[in-house]
Amino acid sequence: MTAATTRAARAFRGTHTEGRSPEELRELVSHAGAELELAPAEHIIEWAVATFGERFCVTSSMGDAVLAHLTSTVAPGVDVVFLDTGYHFPETLGTRDAVAATLDVNVVTIQPRLSVAEQDEQYGKDLYKTDPDLCCKLRKVEPLAESLAGYDAWATGLRRAETHNRVIAPVIGWDARKGKVKVSPMARWSDEQVERYIADNNIIVNLLAFDGYPSIGCRPCTRRVAPGDDPRSGRWAGTNKTECGIHA
């Protein structure tokens, strides 16, 4: 998708009927969070689709198509938002294209306001080395917040088993910074459940996952992981950084 198409997608979302107020959304979270905590992932998605309709989307980093596939079985044609940071591996872009071609979803590719070249010119070359937090902010956090403007809620593939920072991730939560409902239908899934779903449903998986990359981010900031090591130890290796800020 071109930058012009991306802007058109943003503009189209902006024409939709106004959604619920932050107060109404927080009220929904307070009731639904406890009720759905132990519900199957499909039921959580069904609730989100019934509650928010077109103002609900899915986000995916294209490590695999588990969440996109799961949601498409409940809501065919659902928007799947993908952040093209300009630094992705070719395999990640290939996974996005395969998802768009084979699943009943609408993949919406979002790009940062600045190209990599423009960012280098404005902030200095290789900002991911000199200030990785700012790089993530410019290429991930801000574009996602902007892309969610036309939605009241979005689903993530966040799982509590992934990192210590995510062990308290709620199934239905409130993101105060974005003013949106954050739905994590797979929050309680174990690694084994994910693997079983992939095998049972012939799910698309990023080829890098078979080449020593259990957690896949931007190419300059992602390294292979040795067998038995923390799956996320290849992200921002050699730094104290563990999250891009999207889930902060």
C-alpha positions as CSV (number, residue, x, y, z in Angstrom):
1,M,0.0,0.0,0.0
2,T,1.3,3.4,-0.9
3,A,1.6,6.3,1.5
4,A,-1.3,8.0,-0.4
5,T,-3.4,4.9,0.1
6,T,-2.5,4.9,3.7
7,R,-3.6,8.5,4.2
8,A,-6.8,7.7,2.3
9,A,-7.5,4.8,4.7
10,R,-7.0,7.2,7.6
11,A,-9.3,9.8,6.1
12,F,-12.0,7.2,5.4
13,R,-11.9,6.0,9.0
14,G,-12.3,9.6,10.1
15,T,-15.6,9.9,8.3
16,H,-17.2,7.2,10.4
17,T,-19.9,7.9,12.9
18,E,-18.5,9.2,16.2
19,G,-17.9,6.4,18.7
20,R,-18.6,6.2,22.4
21,S,-17.1,8.7,24.8
22,P,-14.1,7.7,27.0
23,E,-16.4,7.5,30.0
24,E,-18.7,5.1,28.2
25,L,-15.7,3.0,27.0
26,R,-14.2,2.8,30.5
27,E,-17.6,1.8,31.9
28,L,-17.7,-1.1,29.3
29,V,-14.3,-2.2,30.4
30,S,-15.2,-2.2,34.1
31,H,-18.1,-4.6,33.4
32,A,-16.8,-6.8,30.6
33,G,-13.3,-7.3,31.9
34,A,-14.3,-9.5,34.9
35,E,-17.1,-11.2,32.9
36,L,-14.8,-12.3,30.1
37,E,-11.6,-13.0,32.0
38,L,-12.0,-16.8,31.7
39,A,-13.9,-16.8,28.4
40,P,-12.6,-18.6,25.3
41,A,-10.8,-16.3,22.8
42,E,-13.6,-16.6,20.2
43,H,-16.2,-15.4,22.7
44,I,-14.0,-12.4,23.6
45,I,-13.8,-11.5,20.0
46,E,-17.5,-12.0,19.5
47,W,-18.2,-9.6,22.4
48,A,-15.9,-7.0,20.8
49,V,-17.4,-7.3,17.4
50,A,-21.0,-7.1,18.8
51,T,-20.1,-4.2,21.0
52,F,-18.0,-2.0,18.6
53,G,-18.8,-3.2,15.1
54,E,-16.8,-1.3,12.5
55,R,-15.1,0.6,15.3
56,F,-13.1,-2.5,16.2
57,C,-9.9,-3.7,14.5
58,V,-7.0,-6.0,14.9
59,T,-3.4,-5.1,15.0
60,S,-0.7,-7.5,13.9
61,S,3.1,-7.5,13.7
62,M,2.9,-10.4,11.3
63,G,4.9,-12.8,13.4
64,D,2.1,-15.2,12.5
65,A,-1.5,-15.0,11.4
66,V,-3.1,-16.6,14.5
67,L,-5.0,-13.5,15.7
68,A,-6.0,-12.5,12.2
69,H,-7.3,-16.0,11.4
70,L,-9.1,-16.3,14.8
71,T,-10.8,-13.0,14.3
72,S,-11.7,-13.6,10.7
73,T,-13.7,-16.7,11.7
74,V,-15.9,-14.4,13.9
75,A,-15.8,-11.2,11.9
76,P,-15.0,-11.8,8.2
77,G,-13.5,-8.7,6.6
78,V,-12.3,-7.3,9.8
79,D,-9.6,-4.6,9.5
80,V,-6.1,-5.9,10.4
81,V,-3.8,-2.9,11.0
82,F,-0.1,-3.4,10.2
83,L,2.6,-0.9,11.0
84,D,5.2,-0.7,8.2
85,T,8.1,0.9,10.1
86,G,10.3,0.9,7.0
87,Y,12.7,-1.4,8.8
88,H,10.9,-4.7,8.5
89,F,12.5,-8.0,7.3
90,P,11.3,-9.0,3.8
91,E,9.8,-12.1,5.4
92,T,7.6,-9.9,7.6
93,L,6.3,-8.0,4.6
94,G,5.8,-11.3,2.8
95,T,3.7,-12.6,5.8
96,R,1.6,-9.5,5.6
97,D,1.0,-10.0,1.9
98,A,0.2,-13.7,2.4
99,V,-2.4,-12.8,5.1
100,A,-4.0,-10.2,2.8
101,A,-4.2,-12.8,0.0
102,T,-5.5,-15.8,1.9
103,L,-7.6,-14.6,4.8
104,D,-11.0,-12.9,4.8
105,V,-9.6,-9.7,6.4
106,N,-8.8,-6.2,5.2
107,V,-5.1,-5.5,5.8
108,V,-4.5,-1.8,6.4
109,T,-0.8,-0.9,6.2
110,I,0.1,2.2,8.2
111,Q,3.4,4.1,7.7
112,P,5.1,6.7,9.8
113,R,4.8,10.3,8.8
114,L,8.6,10.4,8.1
115,S,10.3,7.9,5.7
116,V,13.5,6.4,7.0
117,A,15.5,8.8,4.9
118,E,13.6,11.8,6.2
119,Q,14.0,10.6,9.8
120,D,17.8,10.2,9.2
121,E,17.9,13.7,7.9
122,Q,16.0,15.2,10.7
123,Y,17.3,13.2,13.7
124,G,20.6,11.8,12.4
125,K,21.4,8.4,10.8
126,D,20.3,5.2,12.5
127,L,18.2,6.7,15.2
128,Y,17.5,3.1,16.4
129,K,21.1,3.1,17.7
130,T,21.4,6.5,19.2
131,D,17.9,6.8,20.7
132,P,15.9,3.5,20.2
133,D,13.0,4.8,22.4
134,L,12.5,7.8,20.1
135,C,12.8,5.7,17.0
136,C,10.0,3.4,18.3
137,K,7.9,6.4,19.2
138,L,8.2,7.9,15.8
139,R,7.8,4.7,13.8
140,K,5.5,2.6,16.0
141,V,3.8,4.3,18.9
142,E,2.6,7.5,17.2
143,P,1.5,5.9,13.9
144,L,-0.5,3.3,15.8
145,A,-2.2,6.0,17.9
146,E,-3.1,7.9,14.8
147,S,-4.3,4.9,12.9
148,L,-6.7,4.0,15.8
149,A,-8.4,7.3,15.6
150,G,-11.4,5.8,13.8
151,Y,-11.8,2.9,16.2
152,D,-13.1,2.5,19.8
153,A,-11.3,-0.8,20.4
154,W,-8.6,-2.9,19.0
155,A,-7.4,-6.5,19.5
156,T,-3.8,-7.4,20.1
157,G,-2.0,-10.7,20.2
158,L,-0.6,-9.9,23.6
159,R,0.0,-13.0,25.8
160,R,0.9,-13.2,29.5
161,A,3.3,-16.0,28.8
162,E,5.6,-13.8,26.6
163,T,7.3,-11.6,29.1
164,H,7.3,-10.6,32.8
165,N,6.0,-7.2,31.8
166,R,2.9,-8.8,30.4
167,V,1.8,-11.2,33.1
168,I,-1.0,-8.9,34.3
169,A,-2.3,-8.0,30.8
170,P,-6.1,-8.0,31.1
171,V,-8.3,-9.7,28.5
172,I,-10.3,-6.5,28.3
173,G,-8.4,-3.4,29.3
174,W,-8.5,0.4,29.1
175,D,-5.6,2.2,27.4
176,A,-5.7,5.7,29.0
177,R,-3.1,7.1,26.6
178,K,-5.0,6.1,23.5
179,G,-8.4,6.5,25.0
180,K,-9.4,3.1,23.6
181,V,-10.5,-0.4,24.8
182,K,-7.6,-2.9,24.4
183,V,-8.8,-6.4,23.8
184,S,-6.3,-9.3,24.3
185,P,-8.3,-12.4,23.5
186,M,-5.2,-14.7,23.6
187,A,-3.9,-13.2,26.9
188,R,-4.2,-16.5,28.7
189,W,-2.9,-18.7,25.9
190,S,0.3,-20.7,26.5
191,D,2.9,-21.3,23.9
192,E,1.6,-24.8,23.5
193,Q,-1.9,-23.5,22.8
194,V,-0.5,-21.2,20.1
195,E,1.4,-24.0,18.5
196,R,-1.6,-26.3,18.5
197,Y,-3.8,-23.6,16.9
198,I,-1.2,-23.1,14.2
199,A,-1.0,-26.8,13.5
200,D,-4.7,-27.5,13.6
201,N,-5.6,-24.6,11.3
202,N,-2.6,-24.5,9.0
203,I,-1.8,-21.0,10.0
204,I,0.6,-18.7,8.2
205,V,3.8,-18.2,10.2
206,N,6.6,-15.8,9.4
207,L,9.5,-17.8,8.0
208,L,11.9,-16.2,10.4
209,A,10.3,-18.1,13.2
210,F,11.9,-21.2,11.7
211,D,15.3,-19.6,11.5
212,G,16.0,-18.7,15.2
213,Y,13.7,-15.6,15.5
214,P,10.9,-16.5,18.0
215,S,10.1,-12.8,18.5
216,I,10.3,-10.6,15.4
217,G,10.6,-6.8,15.3
218,C,12.4,-4.4,13.1
219,R,15.4,-5.8,11.2
220,P,18.2,-3.7,12.8
221,C,16.9,-4.4,16.3
222,T,16.2,-8.1,16.1
223,R,18.7,-10.9,16.5
224,R,18.6,-14.7,16.4
225,V,18.0,-16.4,19.7
226,A,20.0,-19.5,20.9
227,P,17.9,-22.6,21.7
228,G,16.7,-22.4,25.3
229,D,17.2,-18.6,25.7
230,D,14.4,-16.2,26.4
231,P,12.4,-15.9,23.2
232,R,12.5,-12.1,23.4
233,S,16.2,-11.8,24.2
234,G,16.9,-11.1,20.6
235,R,14.9,-7.9,20.7
236,W,17.1,-4.8,21.3
237,A,19.9,-7.1,22.3
238,G,22.6,-5.4,24.4
239,T,20.3,-2.7,25.7
240,N,18.0,-2.4,28.6
241,K,15.1,-1.9,26.3
242,T,12.4,-4.7,26.3
243,E,9.3,-3.1,24.8
244,C,8.6,-0.7,21.9
245,G,6.1,1.3,24.0
246,I,2.9,0.2,22.2
247,H,1.9,-1.9,25.2
248,A,3.2,0.4,27.9
